[in-house]
């Protein structure tokens, strides 16, 4: 299974737009758009999904299922489960109004 978020992330890692992925996989641009618009798991016919996975694998993308270990040891992206996500740290760069110790004094 592949999620829409994985598909968009894979394209991002490859620096491809939807048109380029469509050409690489032999699918139409509207098919890629429908797949990426899925709410969770990409929906499509089996042949289209197989073409997509083969094209991404050939381009160097390894799809990692939830809880699975990467087989190649290369770089990748994994989204933590919702309960394990944390809020982003506040920006503490000098000059930032939100940074501690750098507040405007009146």
C-alpha positions in Angstrom: 0.0 0.0 0.0 1.1 3.5 -0.7 -0.4 6.7 0.8 -1.0 9.9 -1.0 1.4 11.6 1.4 4.1 9.0 0.5 3.5 9.6 -3.2 3.8 13.4 -2.8 6.9 13.0 -0.7 8.5 10.6 -3.2 7.9 13.1 -6.0 9.4 15.8 -3.8 12.5 13.8 -3.1 12.9 13.2 -6.8 12.3 16.8 -7.7 9.5 15.8 -10.1 6.3 17.4 -11.0 3.1 15.4 -11.7 3.7 15.6 -15.5 7.2 14.0 -15.1 5.9 11.2 -12.9 3.1 10.5 -15.3 5.5 10.2 -18.2 7.9 8.0 -16.1 5.1 5.7 -15.0 3.2 5.6 -18.3 0.1 7.0 -16.5 -1.9 10.1 -17.3 -1.5 13.4 -15.4 -5.2 13.2 -14.2 -4.5 9.7 -12.8 -1.5 11.0 -10.8 -3.6 13.9 -9.6 -6.4 11.6 -8.5 -3.9 9.4 -6.7 -2.4 12.3 -4.9 -5.8 13.7 -4.0 -6.7 10.5 -2.0 -7.2 11.1 1.6 -5.1 8.2 2.8 -4.3 5.1 0.8 -3.9 5.8 -2.9 -6.8 4.5 -4.8 -6.6 3.2 -8.3 -6.6 0.1 -10.4 -4.0 -2.5 -9.6 -2.2 -2.1 -13.0 -1.8 1.7 -12.4 -0.6 1.2 -8.9 2.0 -1.4 -10.1 3.2 0.9 -12.8 3.6 3.7 -10.3 5.5 1.6 -7.8 7.8 0.2 -10.5 8.5 3.7 -11.8 9.3 5.1 -8.3 11.5 2.1 -7.4 13.4 2.5 -10.7 13.9 6.2 -9.8 15.4 5.2 -6.5 12.4 5.5 -4.1 11.9 2.8 -1.5 8.4 2.8 0.0 8.5 2.0 3.7 5.4 0.5 5.2 4.4 1.6 8.7 6.6 -0.1 11.2 8.8 -1.6 8.6 12.6 -1.3 8.4 14.3 0.2 5.3 16.0 -2.5 3.3 18.6 -0.4 1.6 19.7 1.9 4.4 19.5 5.0 2.3 18.1 8.3 3.2 14.4 8.6 3.6 11.4 10.2 5.2 9.1 8.7 7.7 6.1 10.3 9.4 5.8 9.5 13.1 2.5 8.3 14.4 0.1 11.2 15.3 0.5 10.6 19.0 4.3 10.8 18.8 4.5 14.1 16.9 5.6 17.1 18.8 5.0 20.8 18.2 7.8 22.6 16.3 10.2 24.4 18.5 9.7 28.2 18.5 12.1 30.2 16.4 14.9 31.5 18.7 17.1 33.1 16.1 18.5 36.5 17.0 16.3 39.3 15.8 13.1 37.2 15.9 10.4 38.8 18.0 9.6 35.5 19.6 13.1 34.7 20.7 13.9 34.8 24.4 16.1 37.6 25.6 15.6 39.7 22.5 12.3 41.3 23.3 11.8 44.9 22.5 12.0 47.1 25.6 9.9 50.2 26.1 
